[in-house]
Amino acid sequence: MGVLKRFEQRLEGLVNGTFAKVFKSEVQPVEIAGALQRECDNNAQIWNRERTVVPNDFIVELSTPDYERLSPYSGQLGDELAGLVRDYAKQQRYTFMGPIKVHLEKAEDLDTGLYRVRSRTLASSTSQPQPPAPGQQQGQAQGRGGYGYPPAGVPPMPASPPPGAPGHRPTAPGGARPGGPVAVPGTGAGSGTRRWIEINGNRHQISRPTLVLGRSTDADVRIDDPGVSRRHCEIRTGTPSTIQDLGSTNGIVVDGQHTTRATLRDGSRIVVGSTTIVYRQAEG
């Protein structure tokens, strides 16, 4: 069973249905949970072949109406979300520099139903090794309202350890934002090949031999689109990388051609339902 599905089932049993009432608001807990998973993927930093470090301190910014609905349950919800991040990290073999914390904050600039996630890596006093550079790694992502700009007052942070430090990788072509996709040894031809997909401006790292896309919470990348099947298609890394339809209802279109299987190149455009996905890869 997928991490997100288990998270949903735990929420169902909390406080005799209290959460079911409060989560009638536009922002759903599974959306926040999915955003935290993406935040880990997008800010993963490889220290060595045995250790990939991800953020452990998360701030979920909500509109005033959503915050007022959720804040009375922020403690329980924060604990559940932290558990979700812990489970996902175990599944992905990620590690943390300190304890996992998830906080809710009110953001006056967000409308109802919109949310924004910020993250940073905070080292505990007993964690070794220490962070590769002064300050804290920070990332950010926004739900339903686009990505790519930092919250007010938060300076941009380095996307990777400094040159010469373990896990250093050059920035992807096109200026990937801090915390962008990083290479994972052993996924296809050449351990220096980085692969990721872009959906509505959001980057999803491809860190395994296969990546399932679909509407189900069990999919590796969840796409909230009624035209997308629960397990719609699968990207397979290799030389070359390919995409395979998994028996979806509406099929896939790759670079303008309806198909059930196609070879992917850097910049390939994949359409599933009404959603466009751009496949990217780069050496280095």
C-alpha positions in Angstrom: 0.0 0.0 0.0 1.3 3.5 -0.9 2.4 6.0 1.7 -0.3 8.5 0.7 -3.0 5.8 1.0 -2.0 4.8 4.4 -1.9 8.5 5.5 -5.5 8.9 4.2 -6.6 5.8 6.2 -5.0 7.1 9.4 -6.8 10.4 9.1 -10.1 8.7 8.6 -9.9 7.2 12.1 -8.9 10.3 14.0 -11.1 12.1 16.5 -14.3 10.3 15.5 -14.5 12.0 12.2 -13.5 15.5 13.3 -11.1 15.8 10.4 -13.7 14.8 7.9 -15.7 17.9 8.9 -12.9 20.3 8.9 -11.4 19.2 5.6 -14.4 20.2 3.6 -12.4 23.3 2.9 -10.7 23.6 -0.4 -7.3 22.5 0.8 -7.3 18.7 1.4 -4.8 16.9 3.6 -3.7 14.6 0.9 -2.8 17.6 -1.3 -0.5 18.9 1.4 0.9 15.4 2.0 1.7 15.1 -1.8 3.3 18.6 -1.7 5.6 17.5 1.2 6.7 14.4 -0.8 7.5 16.6 -3.8 9.4 19.0 -1.6 11.6 16.1 -0.4 12.2 15.0 -4.0 12.9 18.5 -5.3 15.4 19.3 -2.5 17.2 16.0 -2.2 21.0 16.4 -2.0 23.3 13.4 -2.6 26.1 13.4 -0.1 27.5 10.0 -1.1 26.3 6.7 -2.6 24.8 5.8 0.8 23.2 9.0 1.8 20.7 11.4 0.3 19.7 14.2 2.6 16.2 15.9 2.4 14.6 18.8 4.4 13.2 18.0 7.8 11.5 21.3 8.7 8.4 22.3 6.7 6.1 25.3 6.8 2.7 25.0 5.1 1.3 28.4 4.4 -2.5 28.6 4.1 -5.1 31.3 3.2 -6.8 32.9 6.1 -10.1 30.9 5.8 -8.2 27.6 5.4 -5.9 28.4 8.3 -8.8 29.2 10.6 -10.4 25.9 9.8 -7.3 23.8 10.2 -5.4 25.6 13.0 -7.4 24.0 15.9 -6.1 20.6 14.6 -2.6 21.8 13.7 -0.9 19.6 16.3 -2.5 16.3 15.2 -2.3 17.2 11.6 1.4 18.2 11.9 2.2 14.9 13.6 0.4 12.9 10.9 2.2 14.9 8.1 5.5 14.4 9.8 4.8 10.6 10.0 3.9 10.7 6.3 7.3 12.4 5.4 9.1 9.8 7.6 7.4 6.9 5.8 8.1 8.4 2.4 11.8 9.0 3.3 12.2 5.4 4.4 10.6 4.2 1.1 12.9 6.4 -0.9 16.0 5.8 1.3 16.3 9.5 2.2 17.9 10.6 5.4 17.4 13.7 7.7 19.8 16.0 9.5 17.4 16.4 12.5 13.8 15.7 13.7 10.9 16.2 11.3 8.5 19.1 12.0 5.6 20.4 10.0 4.0 23.7 10.9 0.9 25.6 9.7 1.1 29.3 9.1 -1.3 31.9 7.8 -0.5 33.8 4.6 -2.5 36.9 3.8 -1.6 36.8 0.1 -3.2 33.4 -0.6 -6.8 32.9 -1.6 -9.0 30.1 -0.3 -7.8 26.7 -1.6 -4.3 27.8 -2.3 -1.3 26.8 -0.2 2.5 27.1 -0.2 5.1 24.9 1.2 8.5 26.0 2.4 11.2 23.7 3.7 14.7 23.8 5.1 17.3 21.4 6.5 17.9 21.9 10.2 20.7 19.9 11.8 20.3 18.6 15.4 23.2 19.1 17.7 24.1 15.4 17.4 23.8 15.1 13.7 26.9 14.3 11.7 28.2 15.4 9.3 27.3 19.0 9.5 25.6 20.9 6.6 27.9 21.6 3.7 27.5 25.4 3.8 26.6 28.1 6.3 22.8 28.7 6.7 20.0 26.5 6.0 18.9 24.8 2.8 15.5 26.1 1.8 13.0 25.2 -0.9 9.5 26.3 -1.6 6.5 25.1 -3.6 3.0 26.4 -4.0 -0.2 24.4 -4.6 -2.8 25.3 -7.2 -1.2 28.7 -7.7 2.1 28.0 -9.5 5.7 27.6 -8.4 9.0 29.4 -8.7 9.0 32.5 -6.4 10.3 32.6 -2.8 8.1 33.9 0.0 8.7 37.5 1.0 11.8 37.9 3.2 13.3 34.5 2.4 16.7 34.8 0.6 17.5 32.2 -2.1 19.8 29.4 -0.9 22.3 27.3 -2.7 20.9 24.4 -4.7 23.7 22.0 -3.7 26.8 21.6 -1.6 29.7 23.9 -2.7 32.2 22.6 -5.4 34.4 19.9 -3.9 31.9 18.8 -1.2 30.3 15.3 -1.4 27.3 15.2 -3.6 28.0 18.5 -5.6 26.3 18.6 -9.0 26.2 21.5 -11.4 22.9 23.3 -12.0 20.6 21.9 -14.7 20.4 23.7 -18.0 17.8 26.5 -17.9 18.5 27.4 -14.3 16.7 24.8 -12.2 15.5 26.4 -9.0 17.2 25.6 -5.6 16.6 22.1 -4.7 16.0 20.9 -8.2 16.4 17.3 -9.4 19.7 15.6 -8.7 21.3 12.5 -10.1 20.9 9.1 -8.4 23.6 6.5 -9.1 22.6 3.5 -11.1 19.5 4.8 -12.8 20.1 4.2 -16.5 23.1 4.9 -18.8 25.8 6.8 -16.9 25.4 7.6 -13.2 25.7 11.3 -14.1 22.5 11.5 -16.1 19.7 13.5 -14.3 16.1 12.9 -15.3 13.0 14.7 -14.3 9.6 15.7 -15.5 7.8 19.1 -15.4 4.1 19.4 -14.8 2.6 22.9 -14.5 5.9 24.3 -13.6 6.5 21.7 -10.9 9.6 19.4 -11.2 9.5 15.7 -10.2 12.8 14.0 -9.9 13.1 10.5 -11.5 15.1 8.6 -8.9 14.3 5.0 -9.8 14.2 2.8 -12.9 10.4 3.3 -13.3 8.0 6.1 -12.5 4.3 5.5 -12.5 2.0 8.5 -13.3 -1.7 8.5 -12.6 -4.7 9.7 -10.5 -4.3 7.2 -7.8 -2.6 8.0 -4.5 -0.5 4.9 -5.1 1.1 6.4 -8.2 4.6 7.7 -7.9 3.4 11.0 -9.4 -0.2 11.8 -8.7 -2.0 13.9 -11.4 -5.3 15.4 -10.4 -7.1 15.2 -13.7 -10.4 13.4 -14.4 -9.0 12.4 -17.8 -6.2 10.5 -16.2 -6.5 6.9 -15.2 -5.5 5.7 -11.7 -2.3 4.1 -13.2 -2.1 5.8 -16.5 1.5 5.4 -17.8 5.0 4.5 -16.8 8.3 6.1 -17.6 11.2 3.7 -17.7 14.8 5.0 -17.5 17.5 3.5 -19.7 19.3 4.1 -23.0 17.0 5.5 -24.3 14.3 6.2 -21.7 10.8 5.2 -22.8 7.2 5.8 -21.8 4.6 2.9 -21.7 0.8 3.2 -21.5 -0.6 1.0 -18.7 -3.9 0.3 -20.3 -5.3 3.8 -19.6 -8.8 4.9 -20.8 -7.7 7.9 -22.8 -4.2 6.8 -23.9 -1.1 9.0 -24.2 0.2 11.5 -26.8 3.9 11.9 -27.2 5.3 14.7 -29.3 1.9 15.0 -31.0 1.5 11.3 -31.8 -1.1 9.0 -30.1 0.9 5.9 -29.0 1.1 3.1 -26.4 4.9 3.2 -26.2 7.5 5.8 -27.2 11.1 6.8 -26.9 11.7 9.9 -24.8 14.3 12.6 -25.5 15.1 15.8 -23.6 12.1 18.1 -24.2 9.6 15.4 -25.2 6.0 16.5 -24.5 3.6 14.0 -23.1 -0.2 14.6 -22.9 -2.3 12.6 -20.5 -6.0 13.7 -20.2 -5.7 17.5 -20.3 -2.3 17.6 -18.6 1.0 18.2 -20.4 4.2 16.7 -19.1 7.7 17.7 -20.3 10.4 15.1 -20.0 13.8 16.4 -19.2 17.3 14.9 -18.9 20.8 16.3 -18.7 24.3 15.0 -18.1 26.5 16.2 -15.3 
